[in-house]
Amino acid sequence: MQSQGLLNSKKIQIRKQFGFTLIELMVVVSIIGFLATILSVGLSNTRDRSLDTRRANDIFTIQKGINLYLAENQVFPPGDNTTLGAGTSCGGFACTCLSSAGFAASCPMGQTIYMAVVPGNPGNGGAPYVYGRDVSETDYTLTFSLDEAIGSLSAGAHTLSTSGIDGG
């Protein structure tokens, strides 16, 4: 009898050693929640920066396409407040192509294609990319905005032209 009582008390002791108290579980859950919060804030900031980096790269890509058009046609592509990559600036459709006919919703057959895909603003922040050519056809503007500073570009609205980048 005594040996059974001793065995039962050892079983109880073993169970207590392998279990967790409610306090211990609550502490672990709160630490995991705290770490998850910190991680999600860090990832959100990284995502915002990556969108701004993409916006800056998009603008320089569009600039290269415009310069290719200029080199062949000796004027800048036609357009006045043309929203690129989105919106309805090209006959009710998004302007997604730059060809010898200018910005268009699709690339026409038989035309020289300078940009088969004209990028648009990649995220919800920032403003759409808007292209405009001056009356003399010797200058253009390409407006865009950044949510955060990227390199030498500050956050805010910017305008790219033959003079460089202004604003922000």
C-alpha positions in Angstrom: 0.0 0.0 0.0 2.7 2.4 0.9 4.5 1.7 -2.4 1.3 2.6 -4.4 0.9 5.9 -2.5 4.5 6.7 -3.2 4.1 5.9 -6.9 0.9 8.1 -7.1 2.7 11.0 -5.5 5.6 10.7 -8.0 3.2 10.7 -10.9 1.7 13.9 -9.6 5.1 15.4 -9.3 6.1 14.4 -12.8 2.9 16.0 -14.2 3.6 19.2 -12.5 7.1 19.4 -13.9 5.9 19.1 -17.5 2.9 21.5 -17.4 2.8 25.3 -17.8 1.0 27.6 -15.5 -1.6 30.1 -16.9 0.8 33.0 -16.0 3.6 31.5 -18.0 1.4 31.0 -21.0 0.1 34.5 -20.8 3.6 35.9 -20.7 4.7 33.9 -23.7 1.6 35.0 -25.7 2.2 38.7 -24.8 5.8 38.5 -25.9 4.9 36.9 -29.2 2.2 39.6 -29.8 4.7 42.4 -29.0 7.3 40.9 -31.4 4.7 40.5 -34.1 3.7 44.2 -33.8 7.3 45.4 -34.1 7.8 43.2 -37.1 4.7 44.3 -38.9 5.6 48.0 -38.4 9.1 47.4 -39.8 7.7 45.5 -42.8 5.2 48.3 -43.5 8.0 50.9 -43.6 10.1 48.7 -45.9 7.2 48.3 -48.3 6.6 52.1 -48.4 10.3 52.6 -49.2 10.3 50.0 -51.9 7.2 51.6 -53.6 9.0 55.0 -53.7 12.1 53.4 -55.1 10.0 51.8 -57.8 8.4 55.2 -58.5 11.8 56.8 -59.0 12.9 54.0 -61.3 9.7 54.2 -63.3 10.2 58.0 -63.9 13.7 57.4 -65.1 12.5 54.6 -67.4 9.8 56.9 -68.8 12.4 59.6 -69.3 14.6 57.2 -71.4 11.6 56.3 -73.5 10.8 60.0 -74.1 14.5 60.6 -75.0 14.4 57.8 -77.5 11.2 59.3 -79.1 13.0 62.7 -79.2 16.1 61.3 -80.8 14.1 59.9 -83.7 11.4 62.6 -84.1 13.2 65.8 -83.0 10.2 66.7 -80.9 8.8 65.3 -77.6 5.8 63.0 -77.7 2.4 64.8 -78.0 0.4 65.0 -74.8 -1.2 67.5 -72.4 -1.9 66.3 -68.9 -1.7 62.7 -70.0 -1.9 60.3 -67.1 0.5 57.4 -67.7 -0.1 53.8 -67.0 -3.6 54.3 -65.5 -6.6 56.5 -65.9 -8.5 57.3 -69.1 -6.2 59.8 -70.9 -5.8 57.8 -74.1 -9.3 57.6 -75.7 -10.9 56.4 -72.5 -8.2 53.9 -71.7 -5.0 53.8 -69.7 -1.9 55.1 -71.6 0.4 52.0 -71.6 2.4 52.3 -74.8 4.8 54.9 -76.2 5.2 54.5 -80.0 6.0 56.8 -82.9 2.3 57.9 -82.7 2.9 59.1 -79.1 1.3 57.7 -75.9 -1.5 55.3 -76.6 -3.7 52.7 -74.9 -2.1 49.9 -77.0 0.9 49.7 -79.3 -0.3 50.1 -82.9 0.9 47.7 -85.6 3.6 49.1 -87.9 4.8 51.8 -85.5 8.1 52.2 -83.9 7.7 51.1 -80.2 9.8 53.1 -77.7 8.1 51.7 -74.6 5.8 48.7 -74.9 4.7 49.0 -71.3 4.5 52.5 -69.8 4.5 52.1 -66.0 2.0 53.7 -63.7 2.1 54.5 -60.0 2.6 51.2 -58.3 0.8 51.8 -55.0 -2.1 53.7 -53.4 0.2 56.5 -52.2 1.7 59.1 -54.3 0.1 60.7 -57.3 -0.3 59.3 -60.9 2.4 60.0 -63.4 1.3 62.9 -65.6 3.0 63.9 -68.8 2.7 67.2 -70.7 4.5 68.7 -73.6 4.9 72.5 -74.0 3.5 74.3 -77.0 6.9 74.8 -78.6 7.5 70.9 -78.5 11.0 71.6 -77.1 10.3 70.7 -73.4 8.1 68.4 -71.4 7.0 67.8 -67.8 6.5 64.6 -66.0 5.0 65.0 -62.6 5.1 62.4 -59.8 5.3 62.3 -56.0 7.1 60.3 -53.4 5.8 59.3 -49.9 9.3 59.2 -48.5 12.8 60.6 -49.4 14.8 58.4 -51.8 18.4 59.3 -52.2 18.6 63.0 -53.2 14.8 63.2 -53.9 12.8 64.5 -51.0 9.3 63.3 -50.2 6.5 65.2 -52.0 5.6 66.3 -55.5 8.3 66.5 -58.2 8.4 67.6 -61.8 10.9 66.1 -64.3 11.7 68.2 -67.4 14.7 68.8 -69.7 16.1 71.0 -66.9 16.1 68.1 -64.4 13.9 67.4 -61.4 12.3 70.2 -59.4 10.1 70.3 -56.4 9.8 68.4 -53.1 
